[in-house]
Amino acid sequence: MNPSLHTFSIPVMGTGHSIDSPIRVAPYGINSVISIVDDLLVEKIRKYYSEKFDLPYKNIPRSAEDGRAKRITAYLDLVHDLVSHKFEEIRSQPFFEDNERAKYFRMLPNESPLKTAYQKLMAAAENEQTSLADKLNDLMQPGSIDVNIMAKVDKLNLTKSGEPMSAEYSDGSAALRGYANSKLSSSLVLSAGFNPRLYNYLSDFQDFYRDACGSIKKKIILKVSDFRSALIQGKYLAKKGLEVFEYRIESGLNCGGHAFATDGLLLPVLLKEFKEKKEMLSSAIRPLVEKFYEDEREGFSTKWEVQEPRITVQGGIGTQGEMQRLLKEYDMDSTGWGSPFLLVPEATTVDQTTRTLLENAKEEDLYLSGVSPLGVPFNNVRQTGSRIWHEERIEKGKPGSPCPKGFLESNTEFTENPICTASTQYQLLKIDQINHSDYDEGKKERLKTKVLDKACLCDHLGNGALIQLGIQKESRAPQAICPGPNIAYFSGEYSLEEMVNHIYGRRTSLVEGERPHMFAKEMRMYVDYLQELIDESDSDPGENRKLTKFRNNLEEGMNYCLEIAGSNGYEGENLESIKTTVAGLKTRLEHMFSIAVA
């Protein structure tokens, strides 16, 4: 796999919003990530694109043996073929015309050697053009078709007779097998925690190991929240001979989808640690990989090219200046831009109703919700089709969802087999339990609200794509979406080239200059989150060791952010917002910890 052409990529967004993003953007050299959690959605999208391009299609039914893995493999193979075909179409177009090939080169970062070579061709004498054009053809490449698996979404399944199936048929293992068996040469992004069973299963597939030439067909990307986690997971995999191609750092709260908050460790603090200790991710891990090859294979060849793992970052980036700080001050290899691309129909699949909701969303409309059945905070926007649908069911006395897919079934509080906390079955049982408890009425209402907050993400996160592609009618498909708070500062529908030019600072900024810096926004979200922890705690926050540690980490991070604010800014950075935010939040923290719990 060649190095990325761009200094940004499009991360996974829900189960459906980036489900076909590679088909849309990979032919232009842009990397993006598909979620394969929902293999039933994947199958519907495969049918749609097979029919659209008049390709053979044979349904893989839900009842098929190893159907989950087969559906995923079939879809990924189709995406590979469609991207390859579109890319070759672009590559075959003539130079010196305003066509998609010109667009491919226009969107490259200005410092790209490939773009420099293209500009040289454009200015070349006629007798030099043929040789330069041939070289450019060889250097062009499509973007990577990367795939995401949430490691903790790994339900064990049952046979038709109700007997437990073996571990390789768990949801996570079947998804991994589906990717491993595909023809893709790309990266697998493992997120949402460490799953030893799934990590061990990686070693069953040769594509994750070096071939005789030292190349790895399928590379591993770990989405991590801190350096310690990265090193532990990297070592674990290295003992099995598996190398981590990239560590992808994500802001704990200033991101889309599920929010995995740290103990108050702010993103710039984490980035500083990665920069200072980056060498350890090679020096501590390579000997373990070499030992594996010596013990289990024919040895680790000195002829193989071994590069340091890439370190990338995502979560809340909104201006070219912020991206430049991440790339230059923290030596990041690339950045992830997610939520802004929800407003780019050329890149993501979002139904018009939901896109309009996002275009008009303000800061107060975006919030950290409790809708996820996983019990992890989930970034959300108010008044989605999913929320309206659930409220209507509550009013009719039928809360929750019928649970048509069951990917997030994990609760055994009332049943022998796991059920989902967003299901009607669970919510009716739980509300009945609360009603018959000895709690006072106020606490009963608070508990019931938490129960009723849970939404059917398995189904609803994919509905926007089905509506937009004309597969499903909006009246029958409630839409959920998971934007990061950064979407509040983007307020229109954009073309792919407009967004790319914004990212690279080649046009008037799409966001106002008053937009708070991504570091300032994250600080505010963490203090809000700490307030929620204090509200839920039964002890004095000043005497609670966990809350005190959280506060200390936050204040240390704020002091470091003040140092950043006093440095020379990059164009488009609102460093002043960091100063004013720190001043206000420090006062707020003092107030939060000065009030003892009654």
C-alpha angles and dihedrals in degrees: 000000000000123000116276115271093214135054091226137051134191110248126213113285116195121308095293115022095076095026091116101020093117090057087054103041111016093079086063093053097259120136119225139167132237124204113224097184091108107053090172090060089045090056092052091050091049090054091049095052093041090056093041092056096034094245127152114272130186117179118241101209125218088248095055117122108261085357096157093059093042093051091051094047092048093051095046091049089052092050089050092052095046093049092047092050094047092045092052089049090055093045091052094055116105124261120237093046132100096249140121091284090058088048090053091057096038091058095053116105112267092242093053113122087218091056091047089053090049092051089050089054092049090055097039126116115255094253091057098046100085096056093043091049092051091052091049091051090056093048097050115101137171123246120266120270098220125185131212128212120182098222095209094051091085110128117182110234136217133227120244088267092054098256119139114259121224119272096260088068094058114120094254096045093047091050090049091049090050091055095041092053093050124099092240122126099200142094134296112218111208113197143162099052145315117307111181093191092055093042090052090051090059088073090066091072124072093204090076091058133070118271124217090283093050095251123136114212096195117033130199124238119186119203104214139181100205144007096257091056090048093052094046094049092042091054092046092055094040091060086063091048092255116138124207109230095191141008108212112202116203129189109253094230110003094077141081127265121013114009116218101193120205123219089274095298105147122219097250090053090052092046091051090054092049091051093049096045101032093115090063090066086068105029096049095041109038095067089055091052092047091050091052092053091047092050102036107022137028094286138276109288119226087213092066116102108240116189130186112260115266117250115207136170138208140172127097101356109155111160139044089242093057090049091050091053091052093048099042107028096040100029093237114173095214144345135232120229110189122151098041088061090061084077092053110084090190089063109032139031110237125150117245095247092055094042090054088050089054094045090057098038117123129196092270092053093060117074146158104257139191095225097114117101087211089073091237120125110263127204110236147164124229124254100020119164087253093056093048091048092051093048091052090052091049090053089052092051093250104106123180129021135291086244099232097181109025100205092139099045106137110127121104098169093117105012139051093229117052119265131186121261088223092058123107089234094058097040095051091049093046095047090050089052091050092048091055094046127103094242119124116257094258093056091044090056093048091050093047091050090056090050093049092047091072112104136195098258094163091067105021098052090062098045096082090062092047091051095046092050091048094244095119135026116245092231089063100038119064109205127223123184134183111210123169117240089256089080089076090075096052113073113175147046112274138194119238092249092049091055094045091050089050090052091052095042094243097131141032106299116265090217130061119258090240092064106123117251114263089245091052092049092050092051091053092049092051093051089049088050092049089052089056091050090051092048090052094046122095094205137073104276090224090059096042107098095203093050092044091051089049091052093047091051090049094050092047088050091048091053090052090049089054088057088053090049089055093054128087108284129223119239110282096021115130097208092160089068089061091058095048092043093052092049093052096043095049089055089048092051090052089053094046093053096041092064111083119210109259 
